[in-house]
Amino acid sequence: MEGSSAKRVVVVYGTQGGMGDVGKFAAVHAQKLANSGECTVKVVAMFRQSEEGTDLGFEADVYPEAKEEVKAELRKLEGEIIPVDVDSETAQASLETAFEGADAVVACLG
């Protein structure tokens, strides 16, 4: 991105469900772009603790090769993923903080 600063992208995925799996792929792809210097990325995992616990949902219901790649790549980001319990009193503030300064938000919640 010659002559400009890297774009800031936030990827939000749901820890459960098929659309959440799409978000996991988006997070992995965005991180690859970030690794090449094309953007910076924040990843947000949305979950409902009362139903799902605090699992960040690294499993994707796809063919085996992609399943292992997604799981491995998300595990690399584990300490950087922003967990948000949708039922929490702090959910909105957590999202506002994550979205601050973003040029784009990709949301695949499931």
MMTF fields as JSON, N, C-alpha, C and O atoms, coordinates in Angstrom:
{
  "mmtfVersion": "1.0.0",
  "mmtfProducer": "UNKNOWN",
  "numBonds": 439,
  "numAtoms": 440,
  "numGroups": 110,
  "numChains": 1,
  "numModels": 1,
  "chainsPerModel": [1],
  "groupsPerChain": [110],
  "chainIdList": ["A"],
  "bondAtomList": [4, 2, 8, 6, 12, 10, 16, 14, 20, 18, 24, 22, 28, 26, 32, 30, 36, 34, 40, 38, 44, 42, 48, 46, 52, 50, 56, 54, 60, 58, 64, 62, 68, 66, 72, 70, 76, 74, 80, 78, 84, 82, 88, 86, 92, 90, 96, 94, 100, 98, 104, 102, 108, 106, 112, 110, 116, 114, 120, 118, 124, 122, 128, 126, 132, 130, 136, 134, 140, 138, 144, 142, 148, 146, 152, 150, 156, 154, 160, 158, 164, 162, 168, 166, 172, 170, 176, 174, 180, 178, 184, 182, 188, 186, 192, 190, 196, 194, 200, 198, 204, 202, 208, 206, 212, 210, 216, 214, 220, 218, 224, 222, 228, 226, 232, 230, 236, 234, 240, 238, 244, 242, 248, 246, 252, 250, 256, 254, 260, 258, 264, 262, 268, 266, 272, 270, 276, 274, 280, 278, 284, 282, 288, 286, 292, 290, 296, 294, 300, 298, 304, 302, 308, 306, 312, 310, 316, 314, 320, 318, 324, 322, 328, 326, 332, 330, 336, 334, 340, 338, 344, 342, 348, 346, 352, 350, 356, 354, 360, 358, 364, 362, 368, 366, 372, 370, 376, 374, 380, 378, 384, 382, 388, 386, 392, 390, 396, 394, 400, 398, 404, 402, 408, 406, 412, 410, 416, 414, 420, 418, 424, 422, 428, 426, 432, 430, 436, 434],
  "bondOrderList": [1, 1, 1, 1, 1, 1, 1, 1, 1, 1, 1, 1, 1, 1, 1, 1, 1, 1, 1, 1, 1, 1, 1, 1, 1, 1, 1, 1, 1, 1, 1, 1, 1, 1, 1, 1, 1, 1, 1, 1, 1, 1, 1, 1, 1, 1, 1, 1, 1, 1, 1, 1, 1, 1, 1, 1, 1, 1, 1, 1, 1, 1, 1, 1, 1, 1, 1, 1, 1, 1, 1, 1, 1, 1, 1, 1, 1, 1, 1, 1, 1, 1, 1, 1, 1, 1, 1, 1, 1, 1, 1, 1, 1, 1, 1, 1, 1, 1, 1, 1, 1, 1, 1, 1, 1, 1, 1, 1, 1],
  "groupList": [{"groupName": "MET", "atomNameList": ["N", "CA", "C", "O"], "elementList": ["N", "C", "C", "O"], "formalChargeList": [0, 0, 0, 0], "bondAtomList": [1, 0, 2, 1, 3, 2], "bondOrderList": [1, 1, 2], "singleLetterCode": "M", "chemCompType": "L-PEPTIDE LINKING"}, {"groupName": "GLU", "atomNameList": ["N", "CA", "C", "O"], "elementList": ["N", "C", "C", "O"], "formalChargeList": [0, 0, 0, 0], "bondAtomList": [1, 0, 2, 1, 3, 2], "bondOrderList": [1, 1, 2], "singleLetterCode": "E", "chemCompType": "L-PEPTIDE LINKING"}, {"groupName": "GLY", "atomNameList": ["N", "CA", "C", "O"], "elementList": ["N", "C", "C", "O"], "formalChargeList": [0, 0, 0, 0], "bondAtomList": [1, 0, 2, 1, 3, 2], "bondOrderList": [1, 1, 2], "singleLetterCode": "G", "chemCompType": "PEPTIDE LINKING"}, {"groupName": "SER", "atomNameList": ["N", "CA", "C", "O"], "elementList": ["N", "C", "C", "O"], "formalChargeList": [0, 0, 0, 0], "bondAtomList": [1, 0, 2, 1, 3, 2], "bondOrderList": [1, 1, 2], "singleLetterCode": "S", "chemCompType": "L-PEPTIDE LINKING"}, {"groupName": "ALA", "atomNameList": ["N", "CA", "C", "O"], "elementList": ["N", "C", "C", "O"], "formalChargeList": [0, 0, 0, 0], "bondAtomList": [1, 0, 2, 1, 3, 2], "bondOrderList": [1, 1, 2], "singleLetterCode": "A", "chemCompType": "L-PEPTIDE LINKING"}, {"groupName": "LYS", "atomNameList": ["N", "CA", "C", "O"], "elementList": ["N", "C", "C", "O"], "formalChargeList": [0, 0, 0, 0], "bondAtomList": [1, 0, 2, 1, 3, 2], "bondOrderList": [1, 1, 2], "singleLetterCode": "K", "chemCompType": "L-PEPTIDE LINKING"}, {"groupName": "ARG", "atomNameList": ["N", "CA", "C", "O"], "elementList": ["N", "C", "C", "O"], "formalChargeList": [0, 0, 0, 0], "bondAtomList": [1, 0, 2, 1, 3, 2], "bondOrderList": [1, 1, 2], "singleLetterCode": "R", "chemCompType": "L-PEPTIDE LINKING"}, {"groupName": "VAL", "atomNameList": ["N", "CA", "C", "O"], "elementList": ["N", "C", "C", "O"], "formalChargeList": [0, 0, 0, 0], "bondAtomList": [1, 0, 2, 1, 3, 2], "bondOrderList": [1, 1, 2], "singleLetterCode": "V", "chemCompType": "L-PEPTIDE LINKING"}, {"groupName": "TYR", "atomNameList": ["N", "CA", "C", "O"], "elementList": ["N", "C", "C", "O"], "formalChargeList": [0, 0, 0, 0], "bondAtomList": [1, 0, 2, 1, 3, 2], "bondOrderList": [1, 1, 2], "singleLetterCode": "Y", "chemCompType": "L-PEPTIDE LINKING"}, {"groupName": "THR", "atomNameList": ["N", "CA", "C", "O"], "elementList": ["N", "C", "C", "O"], "formalChargeList": [0, 0, 0, 0], "bondAtomList": [1, 0, 2, 1, 3, 2], "bondOrderList": [1, 1, 2], "singleLetterCode": "T", "chemCompType": "L-PEPTIDE LINKING"}, {"groupName": "GLN", "atomNameList": ["N", "CA", "C", "O"], "elementList": ["N", "C", "C", "O"], "formalChargeList": [0, 0, 0, 0], "bondAtomList": [1, 0, 2, 1, 3, 2], "bondOrderList": [1, 1, 2], "singleLetterCode": "Q", "chemCompType": "L-PEPTIDE LINKING"}, {"groupName": "ASP", "atomNameList": ["N", "CA", "C", "O"], "elementList": ["N", "C", "C", "O"], "formalChargeList": [0, 0, 0, 0], "bondAtomList": [1, 0, 2, 1, 3, 2], "bondOrderList": [1, 1, 2], "singleLetterCode": "D", "chemCompType": "L-PEPTIDE LINKING"}, {"groupName": "PHE", "atomNameList": ["N", "CA", "C", "O"], "elementList": ["N", "C", "C", "O"], "formalChargeList": [0, 0, 0, 0], "bondAtomList": [1, 0, 2, 1, 3, 2], "bondOrderList": [1, 1, 2], "singleLetterCode": "F", "chemCompType": "L-PEPTIDE LINKING"}, {"groupName": "HIS", "atomNameList": ["N", "CA", "C", "O"], "elementList": ["N", "C", "C", "O"], "formalChargeList": [0, 0, 0, 0], "bondAtomList": [1, 0, 2, 1, 3, 2], "bondOrderList": [1, 1, 2], "singleLetterCode": "H", "chemCompType": "L-PEPTIDE LINKING"}, {"groupName": "LEU", "atomNameList": ["N", "CA", "C", "O"], "elementList": ["N", "C", "C", "O"], "formalChargeList": [0, 0, 0, 0], "bondAtomList": [1, 0, 2, 1, 3, 2], "bondOrderList": [1, 1, 2], "singleLetterCode": "L", "chemCompType": "L-PEPTIDE LINKING"}, {"groupName": "ASN", "atomNameList": ["N", "CA", "C", "O"], "elementList": ["N", "C", "C", "O"], "formalChargeList": [0, 0, 0, 0], "bondAtomList": [1, 0, 2, 1, 3, 2], "bondOrderList": [1, 1, 2], "singleLetterCode": "N", "chemCompType": "L-PEPTIDE LINKING"}, {"groupName": "CYS", "atomNameList": ["N", "CA", "C", "O"], "elementList": ["N", "C", "C", "O"], "formalChargeList": [0, 0, 0, 0], "bondAtomList": [1, 0, 2, 1, 3, 2], "bondOrderList": [1, 1, 2], "singleLetterCode": "C", "chemCompType": "L-PEPTIDE LINKING"}, {"groupName": "PRO", "atomNameList": ["N", "CA", "C", "O"], "elementList": ["N", "C", "C", "O"], "formalChargeList": [0, 0, 0, 0], "bondAtomList": [1, 0, 2, 1, 3, 2], "bondOrderList": [1, 1, 2], "singleLetterCode": "P", "chemCompType": "L-PEPTIDE LINKING"}, {"groupName": "ILE", "atomNameList": ["N", "CA", "C", "O"], "elementList": ["N", "C", "C", "O"], "formalChargeList": [0, 0, 0, 0], "bondAtomList": [1, 0, 2, 1, 3, 2], "bondOrderList": [1, 1, 2], "singleLetterCode": "I", "chemCompType": "L-PEPTIDE LINKING"}],
  "groupTypeList": [0, 1, 2, 3, 3, 4, 5, 6, 7, 7, 7, 7, 8, 2, 9, 10, 2, 2, 0, 2, 11, 7, 2, 5, 12, 4, 4, 7, 13, 4, 10, 5, 14, 4, 15, 3, 2, 1, 16, 9, 7, 5, 7, 7, 4, 0, 12, 6, 10, 3, 1, 1, 2, 9, 11, 14, 2, 12, 1, 4, 11, 7, 8, 17, 1, 4, 5, 1, 1, 7, 5, 4, 1, 14, 6, 5, 14, 1, 2, 1, 18, 18, 17, 7, 11, 7, 11, 3, 1, 9, 4, 10, 4, 3, 14, 1, 9, 4, 12, 1, 2, 4, 11, 4, 7, 7, 4, 16, 14, 2],
  "groupIdList": [1, 2, 3, 4, 5, 6, 7, 8, 9, 10, 11, 12, 13, 14, 15, 16, 17, 18, 19, 20, 21, 22, 23, 24, 25, 26, 27, 28, 29, 30, 31, 32, 33, 34, 35, 36, 37, 38, 39, 40, 41, 42, 43, 44, 45, 46, 47, 48, 49, 50, 51, 52, 53, 54, 55, 56, 57, 58, 59, 60, 61, 62, 63, 64, 65, 66, 67, 68, 69, 70, 71, 72, 73, 74, 75, 76, 77, 78, 79, 80, 81, 82, 83, 84, 85, 86, 87, 88, 89, 90, 91, 92, 93, 94, 95, 96, 97, 98, 99, 100, 101, 102, 103, 104, 105, 106, 107, 108, 109, 110],
  "secStructList": [7, 6, 6, 1, 7, 7, 3, 3, 3, 3, 3, 3, 3, 3, 1, 1, 1, 2, 2, 2, 2, 2, 2, 2, 2, 2, 2, 2, 2, 2, 2, 2, 2, 2, 2, 6, 6, 1, 3, 3, 3, 3, 3, 3, 3, 3, 3, 7, 2, 2, 2, 2, 6, 6, 7, 7, 7, 7, 7, 7, 7, 1, 7, 2, 2, 2, 2, 2, 2, 2, 2, 2, 2, 2, 2, 2, 6, 6, 6, 6, 7, 3, 3, 3, 3, 6, 6, 1, 6, 6, 2, 2, 2, 2, 2, 2, 2, 2, 2, 6, 6, 7, 1, 3, 3, 3, 3, 3, 7, 7],
  "xCoordList": [0.845, 0.0, 0.891, 0.902, 1.621, 2.573, 1.894, 0.863, 2.48, 1.956, 0.785, 0.274, 0.347, -0.755, -0.512, 0.255, -1.179, -1.031, -1.92, -2.889, -1.575, -2.351, -3.77, -3.996, -4.703, -6.103, -6.301, -5.636, -7.233, -7.55, -8.857, -9.893, -8.793, -9.936, -10.273, -9.385, -11.562, -12.036, -12.892, -13.807, -12.599, -13.398, -14.107, -13.473, -15.429, -16.246, -16.862, -17.535, -16.628, -17.245, -18.019, -17.687, -19.054, -19.795, -19.117, -18.66, -19.052, -18.339, -19.11, -18.534, -20.397, -21.235, -21.929, -22.19, -22.223, -23.035, -22.237, -21.053, -22.913, -22.293, -21.759, -20.666, -22.509, -21.993, -20.806, -19.907, -20.808, -19.644, -18.405, -17.305, -18.586, -17.47, -16.939, -15.728, -17.833, -17.413, -16.546, -15.525, -16.957, -16.179, -14.809, -13.844, -14.716, -13.414, -12.474, -11.291, -13.008, -12.205, -11.803, -10.67, -12.723, -12.418, -11.302, -10.415, -11.344, -10.31, -8.948, -7.941, -8.925, -7.667, -7.122, -5.93, -7.985, -7.544, -7.047, -6.009, -7.793, -7.388, -6.043, -5.217, -5.819, -4.535, -3.397, -2.295, -3.645, -2.614, -2.279, -1.112, -3.3, -3.058, -2.269, -1.372, -2.613, -1.9, -0.437, 0.455, -0.203, 1.174, 2.008, 3.229, 1.353, 2.074, 2.129, 2.678, 1.564, 1.625, 0.517, 0.549, -0.461, -1.532, -2.585, -3.305, -2.681, -3.673, -3.29, -2.374, -4.003, -3.916, -5.269, -6.29, -5.28, -6.505, -6.753, -5.835, -8.007, -8.492, -9.55, -10.336, -9.562, -10.545, -11.377, -10.84, -12.7, -13.639, -14.442, -15.009, -14.492, -15.29, -16.532, -16.429, -17.697, -18.966, -19.537, -19.591, -19.958, -20.522, -21.563, -21.647, -22.335, -23.305, -22.85, -23.076, -22.202, -21.594, -22.605, -22.272, -23.819, -24.838, -25.178, -25.645, -24.952, -25.264, -24.028, -24.055, -22.944, -21.785, -20.527, -19.533, -20.549, -19.33, -18.443, -18.935, -17.161, -16.243, -15.346, -14.332, -15.706, -14.955, -14.927, -15.975, -13.757, -13.631, -13.996, -13.905, -14.402, -14.952, -13.973, -14.25, -12.838, -11.846, -12.221, -11.635, -13.18, -13.624, -14.5, -15.35, -14.287, -15.135, -15.67, -14.928, -16.93, -17.581, -17.401, -18.323, -16.18, -15.828, -14.982, -14.757, -14.513, -13.705, -12.426, -11.934, -11.888, -10.812, -9.59, -9.092, -9.091, -7.878, -8.11, -7.28, -9.221, -9.529, -9.817, -9.46, -10.455, -10.777, -9.511, -9.456, -8.504, -7.244, -6.504, -5.905, -6.543, -5.871, -6.51, -5.808, -7.842, -8.544, -8.258, -7.962, -8.348, -8.099, -6.678, -6.478, -5.697, -4.293, -4.049, -3.367, -4.6, -4.386, -5.07, -4.504, -6.282, -6.967, -6.252, -6.212, -5.69, -4.928, -3.729, -3.362, -3.12, -1.998, -2.44, -1.647, -3.698, -4.244, -4.911, -5.393, -4.943, -5.752, -5.603, -6.608, -4.416, -4.227, -4.639, -4.777, -4.838, -5.207, -6.701, -7.21, -7.393, -8.828, -9.571, -9.337, -10.463, -11.241, -12.537, -13.399, -12.687, -13.91, -15.016, -14.786, -16.22, -17.347, -18.556, -19.074, -18.998, -20.234, -21.389, -21.499, -22.25, -23.312, -24.277, -24.948, -24.356, -25.259, -24.602, -25.256, -23.329, -22.594, -22.991, -23.336, -22.937, -23.21, -22.127, -22.343, -20.983, -19.877, -19.757, -18.818, -20.688, -20.593, -20.528, -19.664, -21.419, -21.446, -20.147, -19.579, -19.682, -18.439, -17.251, -16.355, -17.238, -16.154, -16.137, -15.075, -17.325, -17.402, -17.008, -16.295, -17.468, -17.104, -15.592, -15.022, -14.951, -13.496, -12.824, -11.871, -13.315, -12.733, -12.903, -12.008, -14.036, -14.331, -13.675, -13.598, -13.21, -12.638, -11.482, -10.523, -11.577, -10.533, -10.531, -9.638, -11.517, -11.563, -11.969, -12.831, -11.334, -11.727, -12.804, -13.595, -12.825, -13.81, -14.095, -13.216, -15.343, -15.748, -16.41, -17.337, -15.934, -16.51, -17.169, -16.487, -18.488, -19.205, -19.905, -20.728, -19.577, -20.197, -20.534, -19.713, -21.737, -22.056, -22.718, -22.684, -23.302, -23.919, -25.394, -26.041],
  "yCoordList": [-1.176, 0.0, 1.24, 2.02, 1.397, 2.485, 3.839, 4.072, 4.738, 6.084, 6.247, 7.357, 5.19, 5.314, 4.373, 3.415, 4.668, 3.783, 2.56, 2.593, 1.495, 0.264, 0.482, 1.189, -0.119, -0.047, -0.891, -1.908, -0.447, -1.179, -1.941, -1.348, -3.244, -4.127, -4.856, -5.333, -4.935, -5.727, -6.85, -6.599, -8.084, -9.235, -9.763, -10.079, -9.856, -10.351, -11.673, -11.748, -12.713, -14.005, -14.532, -14.246, -15.305, -16.005, -17.334, -18.0, -17.717, -18.952, -20.201, -21.287, -20.059, -21.189, -20.874, -19.71, -21.896, -21.723, -21.559, -21.223, -21.803, -21.783, -20.427, -20.345, -19.354, -18.026, -17.657, -16.931, -18.155, -17.957, -18.6, -18.059, -19.759, -20.416, -19.538, -19.466, -18.873, -17.948, -16.843, -16.461, -16.341, -15.317, -15.808, -15.044, -17.069, -17.638, -17.649, -17.332, -18.019, -17.971, -16.531, -16.279, -15.591, -14.178, -13.702, -12.959, -14.127, -13.741, -14.292, -13.587, -15.545, -16.165, -15.444, -15.143, -15.168, -14.478, -13.063, -12.636, -12.345, -10.991, -11.005, -10.117, -11.994, -12.079, -12.334, -11.818, -13.116, -13.328, -12.008, -11.728, -11.2, -9.882, -8.994, -8.257, -9.075, -8.295, -8.72, -7.881, -10.011, -10.514, -10.007, -9.895, -9.699, -9.182, -7.652, -7.051, -7.02, -5.573, -4.814, -3.584, -5.523, -4.863, -4.207, -3.315, -4.639, -4.071, -4.45, -5.241, -3.876, -4.347, -4.958, -4.546, -5.923, -6.683, -6.834, -7.079, -6.683, -7.088, -8.155, -8.045, -9.184, -10.256, -10.299, -10.298, -10.335, -10.37, -11.665, -11.975, -12.416, -13.635, -13.351, -13.057, -13.443, -13.203, -14.544, -15.506, -14.594, -15.827, -15.492, -14.358, -16.472, -16.348, -17.309, -18.516, -16.747, -17.573, -18.481, -19.608, -18.012, -18.816, -20.089, -21.062, -20.098, -21.272, -21.993, -23.209, -21.257, -21.816, -21.866, -22.468, -21.253, -21.128, -20.06, -19.177, -20.125, -19.104, -19.624, -19.002, -20.747, -21.317, -20.315, -19.809, -20.028, -19.068, -19.666, -18.982, -20.919, -21.516, -21.667, -21.216, -22.284, -22.454, -23.541, -23.611, -24.378, -25.435, -24.846, -23.995, -25.305, -24.914, -26.184, -27.151, -26.195, -27.368, -27.364, -27.054, -27.72, -27.725, -28.954, -29.783, -29.076, -30.238, -30.273, -29.228, -31.473, -31.659, -30.76, -30.239, -30.563, -29.759, -28.324, -27.755, -27.749, -26.37, -26.286, -25.305, -27.305, -27.33, -27.211, -26.435, -27.979, -27.953, -26.632, -26.118, -26.077, -24.799, -23.688, -22.91, -23.611, -22.569, -22.69, -21.701, -23.896, -24.119, -23.702, -23.028, -24.097, -23.773, -22.264, -21.706, -21.61, -20.171, -19.378, -18.409, -19.783, -19.082, -19.301, -18.404, -20.483, -20.746, -19.797, -19.379, -19.457, -18.518, -17.134, -16.387, -16.807, -15.498, -15.498, -14.461, -16.635, -16.814, -15.687, -15.22, -15.25, -14.194, -12.817, -11.895, -12.67, -11.38, -11.261, -10.156, -12.38, -12.355, -11.699, -12.013, -10.791, -10.085, -10.863, -10.902, -11.482, -12.24, -11.303, -10.452, -11.468, -10.637, -11.524, -12.157, -11.564, -12.263, -11.319, -10.253, -11.699, -10.796, -10.421, -9.392, -11.236, -10.949, -10.106, -9.723, -9.826, -9.07, -7.602, -7.05, -6.987, -5.546, -4.725, -3.555, -5.328, -4.614, -4.913, -4.448, -5.676, -6.077, -4.876, -4.822, -3.924, -2.777, -1.98, -1.594, -1.736, -0.984, -1.736, -1.119, -3.058, -3.861, -3.743, -3.623, -3.778, -3.639, -2.236, -2.075, -1.231, 0.146, 0.33, 0.973, -0.228, -0.137, -0.869, -0.359, -2.056, -2.838, -2.124, -2.174, -1.464, -0.82, 0.556, 1.092, 1.12, 2.465, 2.54, 1.776, 3.466, 3.669, 2.683, 2.726, 1.786, 0.784, 1.419, 2.296, 0.961, 1.367, 0.441, 0.828, -0.795, -1.775, -2.76, -3.101, -3.207, -4.261, -5.364, -5.111, -6.583, -7.747, -8.558, -9.036, -8.715, -9.43, -10.648, -10.531, -11.816, -13.091, -13.805, -14.539, -13.587, -14.0, -15.357, -15.922, -15.894, -17.219, -17.16, -18.2],
  "zCoordList": [0.0, 0.0, 0.0, 0.952, -1.069, -1.195, -1.101, -1.734, -0.302, -0.203, 0.744, 0.892, 1.383, 2.34, 3.503, 3.406, 4.599, 5.744, 5.549, 4.791, 6.237, 6.126, 6.622, 7.604, 5.947, 6.349, 7.595, 7.789, 8.441, 9.663, 9.459, 9.16, 9.623, 9.396, 10.693, 11.4, 10.994, 12.122, 11.553, 10.77, 11.942, 11.533, 12.77, 13.776, 12.684, 13.786, 13.353, 12.325, 14.142, 13.82, 15.015, 16.165, 14.723, 15.757, 16.02, 15.091, 17.275, 17.6, 17.185, 17.115, 16.911, 16.514, 15.19, 14.886, 14.413, 13.21, 11.929, 11.948, 10.823, 9.506, 9.09, 8.529, 9.354, 9.008, 9.891, 9.466, 11.108, 11.969, 11.364, 11.467, 10.729, 10.046, 8.915, 8.702, 8.194, 7.138, 7.75, 7.18, 8.901, 9.588, 10.017, 10.003, 10.395, 10.777, 9.579, 9.709, 8.396, 7.184, 6.865, 6.455, 7.05, 6.809, 7.737, 7.314, 8.997, 9.96, 9.538, 9.6, 9.111, 8.681, 7.45, 7.383, 6.483, 5.265, 5.584, 5.08, 6.418, 6.789, 7.506, 7.292, 8.344, 9.05, 8.072, 8.259, 7.039, 6.016, 5.32, 5.046, 5.036, 4.44, 5.406, 4.996, 6.685, 7.698, 7.778, 7.907, 7.701, 7.757, 6.59, 6.7, 5.47, 4.306, 4.307, 3.384, 5.34, 5.477, 4.775, 4.723, 4.233, 3.481, 4.368, 3.919, 5.616, 6.531, 7.953, 8.175, 8.907, 10.284, 10.613, 10.062, 11.494, 11.753, 13.244, 14.026, 13.613, 14.929, 14.668, 13.727, 15.506, 15.367, 16.641, 17.749, 16.469, 17.587, 17.5, 16.453, 18.592, 18.673, 19.519, 20.71, 18.894, 19.584, 20.054, 19.289, 21.307, 21.851, 22.906, 23.378, 23.261, 24.343, 25.436, 25.355, 26.467, 27.504, 28.189, 28.557, 28.362, 29.05, 28.27, 28.862, 26.967, 26.147, 25.626, 25.436, 25.394, 24.712, 25.572, 25.166, 26.734, 27.515, 26.905, 26.202, 27.158, 26.657, 25.534, 25.216, 24.938, 23.824, 22.667, 22.266, 22.136, 21.04, 19.683, 18.664, 19.658, 18.446, 17.314, 16.202, 17.554, 16.496, 15.492, 14.412, 15.83, 14.914, 13.817, 14.079, 12.587, 11.453, 10.816, 10.646, 10.467, 9.9, 8.377, 7.622, 7.953, 6.536, 6.241, 7.123, 5.005, 4.644, 5.485, 5.909, 5.725, 6.716, 6.564, 7.562, 5.34, 5.162, 5.624, 6.332, 5.23, 5.621, 7.116, 7.768, 7.651, 9.08, 9.915, 10.87, 9.551, 10.307, 10.12, 11.065, 8.9, 8.661, 9.485, 10.132, 9.463, 10.208, 11.696, 12.367, 12.198, 13.623, 14.0, 15.011, 13.199, 13.486, 13.42, 14.28, 12.41, 12.249, 13.363, 13.869, 13.748, 14.839, 16.165, 17.006, 16.352, 17.584, 17.693, 18.791, 16.547, 16.555, 17.042, 17.616, 16.809, 17.185, 18.555, 19.009, 19.206, 20.412, 21.428, 21.964, 21.704, 22.694, 22.218, 23.022, 20.912, 20.333, 20.021, 19.838, 19.961, 19.653, 20.814, 21.981, 20.47, 21.484, 21.724, 20.846, 22.898, 23.178, 23.664, 24.523, 23.107, 23.524, 23.773, 22.854, 25.021, 25.396, 25.081, 25.686, 24.14, 23.697, 24.816, 24.73, 25.861, 26.972, 28.071, 29.041, 27.914, 28.925, 28.907, 27.863, 30.066, 30.163, 29.455, 29.139, 29.211, 28.568, 27.066, 26.422, 26.511, 25.101, 24.166, 23.291, 24.338, 23.442, 23.535, 22.513, 24.739, 24.92, 24.318, 23.741, 24.448, 23.875, 22.359, 21.749, 21.752, 20.295, 19.847, 18.857, 20.568, 20.221, 20.253, 19.371, 21.256, 21.365, 20.205, 19.616, 19.879, 18.78, 17.439, 16.596, 17.236, 15.954, 15.811, 14.705, 16.903, 16.864, 15.877, 15.975, 14.926, 13.939, 12.793, 11.947, 12.744, 11.674, 10.353, 10.305, 9.29, 7.937, 7.39, 6.53, 7.903, 7.449, 8.575, 9.367, 8.625, 9.556, 8.751, 7.981, 8.93, 8.283, 9.392, 10.299, 9.327, 10.378, 9.805, 8.897, 10.335, 9.952, 11.246, 11.796, 11.725, 13.087, 13.23, 14.323, 12.215, 12.341, 12.586, 12.713]
}
